[in-house]
Amino acid sequence: MIDGPPVAAAANVTVAFNNNLRSASYNNSSFYKTSNSMTSAPFDVNNLERNRIWLDLINANGQSDRTLFGYIENATMGLDSFFDCITQNTGGNLIYTETGDTKFSIQGRSLPFDVNDEVNIGVNIPTQGNYTIALAALDGLFNDQKIYLRDELLNITHDIKLNPYPFTSLSGAIKDRFKVVYIDNALANPTHAAENEIKVMVNNEVAVSSGNLEMESIIVYNLLGQKLDAFDNIRSTYTILTNLHKNNATLLLKIKLQTGETVTKKIIY
């Protein structure tokens, strides 16, 4: 103990609680009184099967945020009060998994593990610039299982166990660009064959030919992910991207075929 002057006893005070102290705007969505209660089926926490992945989002200054998800005994694909933690971070550097409109900083997913499962990864980018998604740790079956980060914007499937994934982005919330998958789509997806059909010719204009596959639309992005132009209802195997501004910059053409397949081509125009 630390010596010091005696402290006088506190005076008796009456504290009143009433409905005026309640706030209807407070977010209480993390309270799961009625969801997936396990009180009737106790289990040994230390002996649960668990297979987990930790991912970091790192900015150019080395500051990072982390999310954890995994396939664990007794977890479900819904909300689990014992396994899941909904993120309360609404700004700043942020990475999370997402199911529906729910954002998780920690998420338990059900067993048995399905190699065809896909985990939606959302990020919040506070300032435009360069970022990296990196594998921080793993355990269980993921010591041997392949893990890929899928970039839907650039049509890239990256082996995240081999190297972190660098990318450039505008500021803001991005919820539909990244996924964690366990199969390399480039090896198992018919889109790989469609890529060989599509040719892009760059001269004074940009022309796209899709062989025997009709195109439905083409969206043009720059490397920051900004949408520059869109060409809809093409319904042809050949089109010229008229009115596209030429400034000798790298552009990404996201070409959607009428089969539903999507192919991304990179050009300089």
Contacts in CASP RR format, 6 or more apart in sequence:
PFRMAT RR
TARGET T0000
AUTHOR 0000-0000-0000
METHOD contacts of the structure
MODEL  1
MIDGPPVAAAANVTVAFNNNLRSASYNNSSFYKTSNSMTSAPFDVNNLER
NRIWLDLINANGQSDRTLFGYIENATMGLDSFFDCITQNTGGNLIYTETG
DTKFSIQGRSLPFDVNDEVNIGVNIPTQGNYTIALAALDGLFNDQKIYLR
DELLNITHDIKLNPYPFTSLSGAIKDRFKVVYIDNALANPTHAAENEIKV
MVNNEVAVSSGNLEMESIIVYNLLGQKLDAFDNIRSTYTILTNLHKNNAT
LLLKIKLQTGETVTKKIIY
27 88 0 8 1.000
29 86 0 8 1.000
30 85 0 8 1.000
30 86 0 8 1.000
30 88 0 8 1.000
32 79 0 8 1.000
32 80 0 8 1.000
32 81 0 8 1.000
35 79 0 8 1.000
35 80 0 8 1.000
35 81 0 8 1.000
36 76 0 8 1.000
36 78 0 8 1.000
36 79 0 8 1.000
36 80 0 8 1.000
36 81 0 8 1.000
36 82 0 8 1.000
37 81 0 8 1.000
38 74 0 8 1.000
38 82 0 8 1.000
43 73 0 8 1.000
43 74 0 8 1.000
48 72 0 8 1.000
48 73 0 8 1.000
48 74 0 8 1.000
49 72 0 8 1.000
49 73 0 8 1.000
49 111 0 8 1.000
50 70 0 8 1.000
50 71 0 8 1.000
50 72 0 8 1.000
50 73 0 8 1.000
50 139 0 8 1.000
50 140 0 8 1.000
51 70 0 8 1.000
51 71 0 8 1.000
51 72 0 8 1.000
51 111 0 8 1.000
51 113 0 8 1.000
51 139 0 8 1.000
51 140 0 8 1.000
51 141 0 8 1.000
51 142 0 8 1.000
52 68 0 8 1.000
52 69 0 8 1.000
52 70 0 8 1.000
52 71 0 8 1.000
52 72 0 8 1.000
52 137 0 8 1.000
52 138 0 8 1.000
52 139 0 8 1.000
52 140 0 8 1.000
52 142 0 8 1.000
53 68 0 8 1.000
53 69 0 8 1.000
53 70 0 8 1.000
53 135 0 8 1.000
53 137 0 8 1.000
53 138 0 8 1.000
53 142 0 8 1.000
53 147 0 8 1.000
53 180 0 8 1.000
54 66 0 8 1.000
54 67 0 8 1.000
54 68 0 8 1.000
54 135 0 8 1.000
54 136 0 8 1.000
54 137 0 8 1.000
54 138 0 8 1.000
55 66 0 8 1.000
55 67 0 8 1.000
55 68 0 8 1.000
55 95 0 8 1.000
55 121 0 8 1.000
55 133 0 8 1.000
55 134 0 8 1.000
55 135 0 8 1.000
55 136 0 8 1.000
55 160 0 8 1.000
55 180 0 8 1.000
56 64 0 8 1.000
56 65 0 8 1.000
56 66 0 8 1.000
56 95 0 8 1.000
56 132 0 8 1.000
56 133 0 8 1.000
56 134 0 8 1.000
56 135 0 8 1.000
56 136 0 8 1.000
57 64 0 8 1.000
57 65 0 8 1.000
57 66 0 8 1.000
57 93 0 8 1.000
57 94 0 8 1.000
57 95 0 8 1.000
57 123 0 8 1.000
57 131 0 8 1.000
57 132 0 8 1.000
57 133 0 8 1.000
58 64 0 8 1.000
58 131 0 8 1.000
58 132 0 8 1.000
58 133 0 8 1.000
58 134 0 8 1.000
58 164 0 8 1.000
59 93 0 8 1.000
59 126 0 8 1.000
59 127 0 8 1.000
59 130 0 8 1.000
59 131 0 8 1.000
60 129 0 8 1.000
60 130 0 8 1.000
60 131 0 8 1.000
63 93 0 8 1.000
64 93 0 8 1.000
65 89 0 8 1.000
65 92 0 8 1.000
65 93 0 8 1.000
65 94 0 8 1.000
65 95 0 8 1.000
66 95 0 8 1.000
66 105 0 8 1.000
66 136 0 8 1.000
67 95 0 8 1.000
67 96 0 8 1.000
67 97 0 8 1.000
67 104 0 8 1.000
67 105 0 8 1.000
67 106 0 8 1.000
67 107 0 8 1.000
67 121 0 8 1.000
68 105 0 8 1.000
68 106 0 8 1.000
68 107 0 8 1.000
69 97 0 8 1.000
69 104 0 8 1.000
69 106 0 8 1.000
69 107 0 8 1.000
69 108 0 8 1.000
69 109 0 8 1.000
69 119 0 8 1.000
69 180 0 8 1.000
70 107 0 8 1.000
70 108 0 8 1.000
70 109 0 8 1.000
71 108 0 8 1.000
71 109 0 8 1.000
71 110 0 8 1.000
71 111 0 8 1.000
71 112 0 8 1.000
71 113 0 8 1.000
71 141 0 8 1.000
72 83 0 8 1.000
72 108 0 8 1.000
72 109 0 8 1.000
72 111 0 8 1.000
73 111 0 8 1.000
74 82 0 8 1.000
74 83 0 8 1.000
75 82 0 8 1.000
75 83 0 8 1.000
75 108 0 8 1.000
75 109 0 8 1.000
75 110 0 8 1.000
75 111 0 8 1.000
76 110 0 8 1.000
77 99 0 8 1.000
77 109 0 8 1.000
77 110 0 8 1.000
78 84 0 8 1.000
78 99 0 8 1.000
79 102 0 8 1.000
80 108 0 8 1.000
83 106 0 8 1.000
83 107 0 8 1.000
83 108 0 8 1.000
84 104 0 8 1.000
84 106 0 8 1.000
84 107 0 8 1.000
84 108 0 8 1.000
85 104 0 8 1.000
85 105 0 8 1.000
85 106 0 8 1.000
85 107 0 8 1.000
86 102 0 8 1.000
86 103 0 8 1.000
86 104 0 8 1.000
86 105 0 8 1.000
87 94 0 8 1.000
87 96 0 8 1.000
87 103 0 8 1.000
87 104 0 8 1.000
87 105 0 8 1.000
89 105 0 8 1.000
89 124 0 8 1.000
91 124 0 8 1.000
91 126 0 8 1.000
92 124 0 8 1.000
92 126 0 8 1.000
93 124 0 8 1.000
93 125 0 8 1.000
93 126 0 8 1.000
94 123 0 8 1.000
94 124 0 8 1.000
95 121 0 8 1.000
95 122 0 8 1.000
95 123 0 8 1.000
95 124 0 8 1.000
95 133 0 8 1.000
96 103 0 8 1.000
96 104 0 8 1.000
96 105 0 8 1.000
96 121 0 8 1.000
96 122 0 8 1.000
96 123 0 8 1.000
97 103 0 8 1.000
97 104 0 8 1.000
97 107 0 8 1.000
97 119 0 8 1.000
97 120 0 8 1.000
97 121 0 8 1.000
97 122 0 8 1.000
98 104 0 8 1.000
98 120 0 8 1.000
98 121 0 8 1.000
98 122 0 8 1.000
98 175 0 8 1.000
99 107 0 8 1.000
99 120 0 8 1.000
103 122 0 8 1.000
109 117 0 8 1.000
109 119 0 8 1.000
113 141 0 8 1.000
113 145 0 8 1.000
115 145 0 8 1.000
115 182 0 8 1.000
115 183 0 8 1.000
116 182 0 8 1.000
116 183 0 8 1.000
117 182 0 8 1.000
118 150 0 8 1.000
118 179 0 8 1.000
118 180 0 8 1.000
118 181 0 8 1.000
119 179 0 8 1.000
119 180 0 8 1.000
119 181 0 8 1.000
120 175 0 8 1.000
120 176 0 8 1.000
120 178 0 8 1.000
120 179 0 8 1.000
121 133 0 8 1.000
121 149 0 8 1.000
121 178 0 8 1.000
121 179 0 8 1.000
121 180 0 8 1.000
122 173 0 8 1.000
122 174 0 8 1.000
122 175 0 8 1.000
122 177 0 8 1.000
122 178 0 8 1.000
123 131 0 8 1.000
123 133 0 8 1.000
123 169 0 8 1.000
123 173 0 8 1.000
123 174 0 8 1.000
123 177 0 8 1.000
123 178 0 8 1.000
124 172 0 8 1.000
124 173 0 8 1.000
124 174 0 8 1.000
125 131 0 8 1.000
125 169 0 8 1.000
125 170 0 8 1.000
125 171 0 8 1.000
125 172 0 8 1.000
125 173 0 8 1.000
125 174 0 8 1.000
126 171 0 8 1.000
126 172 0 8 1.000
127 171 0 8 1.000
128 169 0 8 1.000
128 170 0 8 1.000
128 171 0 8 1.000
128 224 0 8 1.000
129 168 0 8 1.000
129 169 0 8 1.000
129 224 0 8 1.000
130 166 0 8 1.000
130 167 0 8 1.000
130 168 0 8 1.000
131 166 0 8 1.000
131 167 0 8 1.000
131 168 0 8 1.000
131 169 0 8 1.000
132 164 0 8 1.000
132 165 0 8 1.000
132 166 0 8 1.000
132 167 0 8 1.000
133 149 0 8 1.000
133 160 0 8 1.000
133 164 0 8 1.000
133 165 0 8 1.000
133 167 0 8 1.000
133 178 0 8 1.000
134 160 0 8 1.000
134 164 0 8 1.000
134 165 0 8 1.000
135 147 0 8 1.000
135 160 0 8 1.000
135 161 0 8 1.000
135 164 0 8 1.000
138 147 0 8 1.000
138 161 0 8 1.000
145 182 0 8 1.000
146 159 0 8 1.000
146 161 0 8 1.000
146 182 0 8 1.000
146 183 0 8 1.000
146 184 0 8 1.000
147 159 0 8 1.000
147 160 0 8 1.000
147 161 0 8 1.000
147 180 0 8 1.000
147 182 0 8 1.000
148 157 0 8 1.000
148 158 0 8 1.000
148 159 0 8 1.000
148 160 0 8 1.000
148 180 0 8 1.000
148 181 0 8 1.000
148 182 0 8 1.000
148 183 0 8 1.000
148 184 0 8 1.000
149 157 0 8 1.000
149 158 0 8 1.000
149 160 0 8 1.000
149 165 0 8 1.000
149 178 0 8 1.000
149 179 0 8 1.000
149 180 0 8 1.000
150 156 0 8 1.000
150 157 0 8 1.000
150 158 0 8 1.000
150 178 0 8 1.000
150 179 0 8 1.000
150 180 0 8 1.000
150 181 0 8 1.000
150 185 0 8 1.000
151 157 0 8 1.000
151 158 0 8 1.000
151 165 0 8 1.000
151 167 0 8 1.000
151 177 0 8 1.000
151 178 0 8 1.000
152 176 0 8 1.000
152 177 0 8 1.000
152 178 0 8 1.000
152 179 0 8 1.000
153 177 0 8 1.000
153 221 0 8 1.000
153 225 0 8 1.000
153 252 0 8 1.000
153 254 0 8 1.000
153 264 0 8 1.000
154 167 0 8 1.000
154 252 0 8 1.000
154 264 0 8 1.000
155 254 0 8 1.000
155 262 0 8 1.000
155 263 0 8 1.000
155 264 0 8 1.000
157 181 0 8 1.000
157 184 0 8 1.000
157 185 0 8 1.000
157 186 0 8 1.000
158 165 0 8 1.000
159 184 0 8 1.000
160 180 0 8 1.000
168 223 0 8 1.000
168 224 0 8 1.000
168 225 0 8 1.000
169 224 0 8 1.000
169 225 0 8 1.000
170 224 0 8 1.000
170 225 0 8 1.000
170 226 0 8 1.000
185 191 0 8 1.000
185 192 0 8 1.000
186 192 0 8 1.000
189 261 0 8 1.000
190 261 0 8 1.000
191 261 0 8 1.000
191 262 0 8 1.000
191 263 0 8 1.000
194 213 0 8 1.000
194 257 0 8 1.000
194 259 0 8 1.000
194 261 0 8 1.000
194 263 0 8 1.000
195 263 0 8 1.000
197 210 0 8 1.000
197 211 0 8 1.000
197 212 0 8 1.000
197 213 0 8 1.000
198 208 0 8 1.000
198 209 0 8 1.000
198 210 0 8 1.000
198 211 0 8 1.000
198 213 0 8 1.000
198 255 0 8 1.000
198 263 0 8 1.000
198 265 0 8 1.000
199 208 0 8 1.000
199 209 0 8 1.000
199 210 0 8 1.000
199 211 0 8 1.000
200 206 0 8 1.000
200 207 0 8 1.000
200 208 0 8 1.000
200 209 0 8 1.000
200 253 0 8 1.000
200 265 0 8 1.000
200 267 0 8 1.000
201 207 0 8 1.000
201 208 0 8 1.000
201 209 0 8 1.000
202 267 0 8 1.000
202 268 0 8 1.000
202 269 0 8 1.000
204 246 0 8 1.000
205 240 0 8 1.000
205 241 0 8 1.000
205 242 0 8 1.000
205 244 0 8 1.000
206 240 0 8 1.000
206 241 0 8 1.000
206 244 0 8 1.000
206 253 0 8 1.000
206 267 0 8 1.000
206 269 0 8 1.000
207 238 0 8 1.000
207 239 0 8 1.000
207 240 0 8 1.000
207 241 0 8 1.000
208 215 0 8 1.000
208 218 0 8 1.000
208 238 0 8 1.000
208 239 0 8 1.000
208 240 0 8 1.000
208 241 0 8 1.000
208 253 0 8 1.000
208 255 0 8 1.000
208 265 0 8 1.000
209 237 0 8 1.000
209 238 0 8 1.000
210 237 0 8 1.000
210 238 0 8 1.000
210 255 0 8 1.000
210 257 0 8 1.000
211 237 0 8 1.000
212 237 0 8 1.000
213 237 0 8 1.000
213 257 0 8 1.000
213 258 0 8 1.000
213 259 0 8 1.000
213 261 0 8 1.000
214 234 0 8 1.000
214 235 0 8 1.000
214 236 0 8 1.000
214 237 0 8 1.000
214 257 0 8 1.000
214 258 0 8 1.000
215 234 0 8 1.000
215 235 0 8 1.000
215 236 0 8 1.000
215 237 0 8 1.000
215 239 0 8 1.000
215 255 0 8 1.000
215 256 0 8 1.000
215 257 0 8 1.000
215 258 0 8 1.000
216 232 0 8 1.000
216 233 0 8 1.000
216 234 0 8 1.000
216 235 0 8 1.000
216 256 0 8 1.000
216 257 0 8 1.000
216 258 0 8 1.000
216 260 0 8 1.000
217 230 0 8 1.000
217 231 0 8 1.000
217 232 0 8 1.000
217 233 0 8 1.000
217 234 0 8 1.000
217 255 0 8 1.000
217 256 0 8 1.000
218 230 0 8 1.000
218 231 0 8 1.000
218 234 0 8 1.000
218 239 0 8 1.000
218 241 0 8 1.000
218 253 0 8 1.000
218 254 0 8 1.000
218 255 0 8 1.000
218 256 0 8 1.000
219 227 0 8 1.000
219 229 0 8 1.000
219 230 0 8 1.000
219 231 0 8 1.000
219 253 0 8 1.000
219 254 0 8 1.000
219 256 0 8 1.000
220 227 0 8 1.000
220 228 0 8 1.000
220 229 0 8 1.000
220 230 0 8 1.000
220 231 0 8 1.000
220 241 0 8 1.000
220 244 0 8 1.000
220 251 0 8 1.000
220 252 0 8 1.000
220 253 0 8 1.000
220 254 0 8 1.000
221 227 0 8 1.000
221 228 0 8 1.000
221 251 0 8 1.000
221 252 0 8 1.000
221 254 0 8 1.000
222 228 0 8 1.000
222 249 0 8 1.000
222 250 0 8 1.000
222 251 0 8 1.000
222 252 0 8 1.000
223 250 0 8 1.000
223 252 0 8 1.000
225 252 0 8 1.000
228 244 0 8 1.000
228 245 0 8 1.000
228 251 0 8 1.000
229 241 0 8 1.000
229 243 0 8 1.000
229 244 0 8 1.000
231 239 0 8 1.000
231 241 0 8 1.000
235 258 0 8 1.000
241 253 0 8 1.000
244 269 0 8 1.000
246 269 0 8 1.000
247 269 0 8 1.000
248 268 0 8 1.000
248 269 0 8 1.000
249 268 0 8 1.000
249 269 0 8 1.000
250 266 0 8 1.000
250 267 0 8 1.000
250 268 0 8 1.000
251 266 0 8 1.000
251 267 0 8 1.000
251 268 0 8 1.000
251 269 0 8 1.000
252 264 0 8 1.000
252 265 0 8 1.000
252 266 0 8 1.000
253 264 0 8 1.000
253 265 0 8 1.000
253 266 0 8 1.000
253 267 0 8 1.000
254 262 0 8 1.000
254 263 0 8 1.000
254 264 0 8 1.000
255 262 0 8 1.000
255 263 0 8 1.000
255 264 0 8 1.000
255 265 0 8 1.000
256 262 0 8 1.000
257 263 0 8 1.000
END
